[in-house]
């Protein structure tokens, strides 16, 4: 019997739960298409307060909740909820924390002011997602991260988590999207991203500018393969990562049937 290859999608948006850019719908379509084509699929995203738990039938996974995620010398409890993606037999896991996500706005307040703790929320989500996978005991063959808030995932996997058995065979795909914010994550972002003594200052150099482009740049630097999820990607990122020696790159494709993504997953999973 052939063992199914496993794909984990980590995203800060996914249709129908949260739609901030057009790629939210592509993430959903990719998860369904991969699931329908013989992969075992799971998805992880934040449980932002704008996501309606009753409408989408979220419920807590008690056996997975109770993790404390340590960031910047503080511990934050992590609650994990799950829902079934409509019209698909696959599960989406939502990471929740009262201080981080239980607010009725995503990244800015009602006056469109950038939340001061977005850097902390980003680090918490990225570390929390990887700790959740450890709790699953579910080794993914492919991890496909998308959205700027997942930008630290590839960097953490290649440094802090590189010796974790659950990630021992994981290959990382990262999708660079359009820039959606012009603010900075702040001068303390790199300090906050030091989640372990095993991550060094130089490891975080690609992220040092702490802006939207830097999150994409750092993720692409560490990923095993890169895709472009928008026609409006920053030109400097297109120039820098449009062709990278040793990495498979998929350019943006309008109206794509996503078969190139599936082939990418198969190729990476066999390596």
N, C-alpha and C positions, 0 to 999 in steps of 0.2 A: 504493500500500500504506500503510495506516494504521500509524504508529509507536506502539508501546505506551507508555503512561505508566508511569513508574517510581515505585514506593513502597519506601522504606527504613524498616523497623521497627527501632528501637533500644530495647532493653528490658534491665532487669537480671534478668528472669525470663521464661521461656517454656516452656510444656509441650511435650514431656515431659522437658525437660532439667533444669529447676528450677521448683518449684512452691511459692512462698512465700505467695501470695494467690490468690484466685479469678481475678484478671485474667490470670494466666499462661496459662490455658486460652483466654481470649478473644483474647489476642495471637496464639496459634497459629491459632485459628479465623479471625481477621481476615486473617492472612497467606495462608492457604489459600483463603479466599473471594475475596480480591482477585486472587490468582493465577488462580483459576478464572474470573474475570470480566474477563479481558483486560488486567490490569496485569502488568507485569514486577516481580517482588518479590525483595528480598533482606532478610536479617535480621542484626542484630549484637547480641551479648550477651557478658558476661564469661565466661571459662572458669573458673568457681569450681572449687575442688578436689573438691567433692561431686559434680561431673558426671562420670560414668563414661565415659571416652574409648572403651574397648573396646566397651561395650554400645551406645553411640550412634554408633560408627564415625567418630570424629573423626580427621582427619589434617591434618598441617601443610600450609599453602599456602606453599611455599618462595618463590615469586616475590613474595609480598606481605610475607613476614616480613623482618626486618632493619631495620625502622623504629625509630629511637630517639625516644622521646617525652620532651620536656623539660618538667619540672614543678619549680617552686621551685628553679631553678638546678642541678638534677640531671637526668641523662639516664637513661632506663629503656628497655631493649630490649623491643620488642613482638613477640610471636610470634602468628601468625594461623593458626587451624585452621578446618576447615569440616566440616560434615555435611549430609546431605540430610534434610529434615524428613520423618518417616515418612508414607507415604501421600500424598505431595505432591512435585511436581517443582519444588522450590525449595530454595535453599541458606541455611543458617544459619552465619554466621561468628562464631567465638569468639576474643575477645581474651585473650591469656595473657601473664603475666609471673611468673617464679618467686617474686619477693618479694611481689607483690601478691595473687596468687590461688592459689598452690599450697599451700593449707592446707585441712584437712578440715572447716572450718566457714565460714559465709558472712560474717556481720557481727559475730558474737560468738564467744568461745572456748568450750571445753568446760564452763566454769563460768558461762556466760552473761554474761561481761564483754565490753563493747563494745571492739572493736579500736581501739587508739590511732591507727592509720593509716587509718581509714575516710575521712577527708577527702582524704588523698593518693590513695587508691584511687579515689575518686569523680572527682577532677579528672583523674587518669590515664586512666580509662575514657572519660570524655566527650571529652577531647582525642584520645585514641587512636582512638576511633570515627570522628571527623571526619578525622583524618589517614589512616585506612584507606580512607575513601571517596575521598579525593584520590588515593591510590595505585591504587584501582580504575580511576579515570578514568571513573566511572559516574555521571553527573549525575542525582540523584533529583528528580522533580517534587514528590513529597510525602515528608516525613520525619515519621514518627509515633513519638514518644518516649513511653515509659511507665515507671513505676517511679521512686522518688525518686532513685535513683543516676544517672538520666539528666537530672536537673533543670537542670544547667548547659548542656545541649545547645542549647536555644533561645536562651539568653543569648549563648553563644559564636557561634552562627550569625549573630545580629543585630549582633555587634560585631567580634570578631577575624576571622571568616571571611566577612564580608558581601561582600568584594570578590573572593573566590575564584570563578573561573569555574565550577567544578563545582557550586557551590551558587547560581549566579546566578538560577535559576528555581525554587528550592526553596521550598515553602510548608510551614509547620510545624504539625503537630497535636500537642497534648500532652494526655495523660490524667492527671487528678488521681485518685489512689486513696486508700485508707484510710491513716492514719498507722500505721506499723509499728514505730517506735522513739521513745523519749522522751529519748534521750541527745542531746548536742550534738556537732557536728562540730568544735567547738573554736574558740578565739579566733583561731587562725591560718588558718582556712578561707578567709577573703576574700583574705588574702595569697597563699595557695596557688593560689587561683583566678585570680590575675593572671598568666595564661599568656602575655601579650603586652603591650607598651607601648600597643597600640591599644585595650586595655580599660581604662576609667577607673574610679575609685572609685565614682562615681555610677552606673555601669552595673551594679555589683554590689549596690547598695542593697537591692533586693528579697530578696536572699539573706542579708542581714547577720546575722540572728538565728541562722543556721547550724543550724537544727533541721529536722525532717521537714516541718513546715508551710512553712518558708522555702524549702526546695527546690521544693515544689509551687508556691508563690507566685511565685517568680522565673521558673520555667518558663512558668506561665500568663501572666505579664506579657508575655513576649516571643513567645509562640506566636500563630499566625494563627488558630487554632481550638482550642477546648477541649472535652474530653469528660470525663465523670465515670465512673470505672470501678468504683465501689463504692457501696452504700447507706450506708456508714459514713464518708463523707468528713467532715472537720472542718467544723462548722457555719459557722465564720468564712470558710472558703474557698468554701462554697456561697453564702453571702451576697455575698462579694466578686466571685466569678466566675460565679455562676449566670446573670447577664445582663450582658454586656459590650458596649457600643456598638462596632460595627464588627467584632465577632468572632462567628463561628458557634459556638454552644454546644449540645452534645448532653448532656442530662441522663442520669443512670443509668437503664438500662432492663433490668429483670429479664427473662430469657428472650427477649432481643431476637434477631431473625434477622440483625442487623448490616447490614441494607440501608441504614439511615440513614448508617452509616459509609461505605459504598461511594459513596453519593451525595455525601457531604462530600468524599471524595477526588476524585471527578469534577469537582465544582464548583471546588475549589481548583486542580486541575491545569489547568483551562481559563482561569484568570485570568492 
